[in-house]
Amino acid sequence: MFTGIVEELGEVTAVETLDDACRFRLRGPVVTQGAKHGDSIAVNGVCLTVVDHQGDEFTADVMAETLNRSSLGALRAGSRVNLERPMAVGDRLGGHIVQGHVDGTGEILERKPSEHWEIVKISLPADLTRYVVEKGSITVDGISLTVVDAGPDHFTVSLIPTTLDLTTLGHKQPGDPVNLEVDVIAKYVERMLGDRAQGAGR
């Protein structure tokens, strides 16, 4: 379980392409402190398992299903990535509940800078539209953000200078893909209401 509060902006140092997967080597001095085999680290919002850890780098295997459902397949050596370790029991929940299970990908459509913040418009897959509401929470590349405006095929977020400086969203441009994870509570509510409606129908 994560919170969507990015701990550091890491870097992909190597990508090994396998038959039906990829092995990434990533540098992250903060998230590798105390890391061991089997630990979880979120990479651009995708929960990955540490395979090996040496110094300030770790390796993680990414299967084809994850590559197809997320933007990790576009990563190359030198790519910057958002990194976050799982929340420890008793920690403050600074963002919102994030599972590290990407629901789909969007695309940066537009950036509108202003003096103190920047508005970013992101495309939204049709099957995720019902989960995104104005002032609700959404995870973009592992970053917990508040939705400013929710349209039928897009949404906007407002980014403060800290977010721009310390995450991938400070560097991504129109056309770049991003990983999206909608609020898990919305999905549970939808399922429970659906089951209740079916029960009433019977």
C-alpha positions in Angstrom: 0.0 0.0 0.0 1.3 3.4 -1.0 0.2 7.0 -0.4 1.1 8.7 -3.7 3.7 10.9 -2.0 6.8 10.5 -4.2 10.0 10.1 -2.2 12.5 10.8 -4.9 13.0 11.2 -8.6 15.0 8.2 -9.6 16.6 7.0 -12.9 16.5 3.9 -15.1 20.1 2.8 -15.5 19.6 -0.3 -17.6 16.8 -2.2 -19.4 17.2 -5.9 -20.2 14.5 -7.2 -22.7 13.5 -10.8 -22.1 11.1 -13.0 -24.1 8.0 -12.0 -22.3 9.2 -9.5 -19.8 11.8 -6.8 -19.0 14.3 -6.4 -16.2 14.9 -2.8 -15.1 17.8 -1.5 -13.1 16.9 1.7 -11.3 18.9 4.2 -9.2 17.2 5.6 -6.1 19.4 6.4 -3.1 16.5 7.1 -0.8 14.2 4.1 -1.6 17.1 1.6 -1.5 18.0 2.4 2.1 17.4 -0.9 3.9 15.9 -2.5 0.8 16.1 -6.3 0.4 15.0 -9.0 -1.9 11.2 -9.2 -2.1 10.5 -5.7 -1.0 8.0 -3.5 -2.9 8.8 -0.2 -4.5 6.4 1.8 -6.7 7.9 2.9 -10.0 5.8 5.6 -11.7 2.9 4.2 -9.7 3.5 0.5 -10.5 4.2 -1.7 -7.6 7.3 -3.7 -8.4 9.3 -6.3 -6.4 12.9 -5.8 -5.7 14.9 -8.7 -7.2 18.4 -7.5 -6.4 19.9 -4.5 -4.5 23.4 -3.2 -4.8 24.4 0.2 -3.4 21.8 2.8 -4.5 20.4 0.7 -7.3 17.9 -2.1 -7.5 16.5 -4.4 -10.2 12.9 -5.4 -10.8 11.3 -7.7 -13.3 8.2 -6.5 -15.2 6.0 -9.1 -16.9 4.2 -8.6 -20.2 0.8 -7.9 -18.6 2.3 -5.0 -16.7 4.1 -3.7 -19.7 0.9 -3.8 -21.7 -1.2 -2.1 -19.1 1.2 0.6 -18.1 3.7 3.1 -19.6 6.7 1.2 -18.2 7.3 -0.3 -21.6 8.3 3.1 -22.9 11.1 3.5 -20.3 14.7 3.5 -21.5 18.1 3.9 -19.8 18.2 7.5 -18.6 14.4 7.8 -18.1 13.4 9.6 -14.9 10.9 7.8 -12.7 8.9 8.5 -9.5 9.8 6.2 -6.6 8.0 5.5 -3.4 8.4 2.8 -0.7 5.2 1.2 0.8 3.6 3.0 3.7 4.5 1.6 7.1 1.8 0.8 9.6 1.3 3.9 11.8 2.6 6.4 9.1 0.6 9.4 8.2 -1.4 9.0 5.0 -0.2 12.1 3.3 -1.9 11.5 -0.1 -4.6 8.9 -0.5 -4.8 5.1 -0.6 -2.8 3.9 -3.6 -2.4 0.2 -4.4 0.2 0.4 -7.1 -2.1 -1.4 -9.5 -2.4 0.8 -12.7 -5.9 0.9 -14.2 -4.8 2.4 -17.5 -2.7 5.0 -19.2 -3.4 8.6 -20.2 -1.5 11.1 -22.3 -0.4 14.6 -21.5 -2.6 16.8 -23.7 -1.8 20.3 -22.6 0.2 22.3 -20.1 -0.8 25.8 -19.0 1.9 27.5 -16.8 1.1 30.4 -14.5 3.1 32.3 -11.9 2.7 29.9 -9.0 1.3 26.7 -10.4 0.7 24.8 -13.7 -2.5 23.3 -15.0 -2.0 19.9 -16.8 -4.7 18.3 -19.0 -4.5 14.5 -19.3 -6.6 12.2 -21.5 -8.8 9.6 -19.7 -9.8 6.2 -21.0 -13.5 5.8 -21.4 -13.7 2.9 -18.9 -12.3 5.0 -16.2 -14.4 8.2 -16.6 -17.0 7.1 -14.1 -14.4 6.9 -11.3 -13.0 10.5 -11.8 -14.8 13.4 -10.2 -14.1 17.0 -9.5 -12.1 17.4 -6.3 -11.6 13.7 -6.1 -8.3 11.8 -5.9 -6.4 10.2 -8.8 -2.9 8.8 -9.1 -0.8 10.0 -12.0 2.6 8.3 -12.4 2.4 7.4 -8.8 1.6 10.9 -7.6 -1.5 11.5 -5.5 -3.3 14.5 -7.1 -6.6 16.3 -6.8 -8.8 16.5 -9.9 -9.5 20.1 -10.8 -11.9 19.4 -13.7 -13.4 16.1 -14.9 -14.5 15.9 -18.5 -15.9 13.0 -20.6 -12.5 12.0 -21.9 -10.0 14.1 -19.9 -9.2 15.6 -16.5 -7.0 18.4 -15.3 -4.7 18.7 -12.3 -3.0 21.7 -10.8 0.7 21.3 -9.9 2.6 23.3 -7.4 6.3 24.1 -7.9 7.3 21.2 -5.5 5.5 18.6 -7.6 7.0 20.1 -10.8 10.5 20.0 -9.3 10.4 16.6 -7.6 8.4 14.4 -10.0 8.2 13.3 -13.6 5.3 15.7 -14.2 7.8 18.5 -14.2 9.4 17.1 -17.3 6.7 15.4 -19.3 5.4 17.1 -22.4 2.2 16.8 -24.5 2.1 13.4 -26.1 3.9 11.7 -23.2 2.1 8.7 -21.6 1.3 8.5 -17.8 0.1 5.8 -15.6 -3.4 6.2 -14.0 -4.8 4.6 -10.9 -8.3 5.7 -9.9 -9.5 5.9 -6.3 -10.0 2.3 -5.1 -12.8 3.3 -2.8 -14.9 4.4 -5.9 -14.4 0.9 -7.4 -15.5 -0.9 -4.2 -18.6 1.4 -3.9 -19.5 0.6 -7.5 -19.2 -3.1 -6.9 -21.2 -3.1 -3.7 -24.0 -1.0 -5.1 -24.1 -3.2 -8.2 -24.4 -6.4 -6.0 -27.1 -4.7 -3.9 -29.1 -3.8 -7.1 -28.8 -7.4 -8.3 -29.9 -8.7 -5.0 -33.0 -6.4 -5.0 -33.8 -7.6 -8.5 -33.8 -11.2 -7.4 
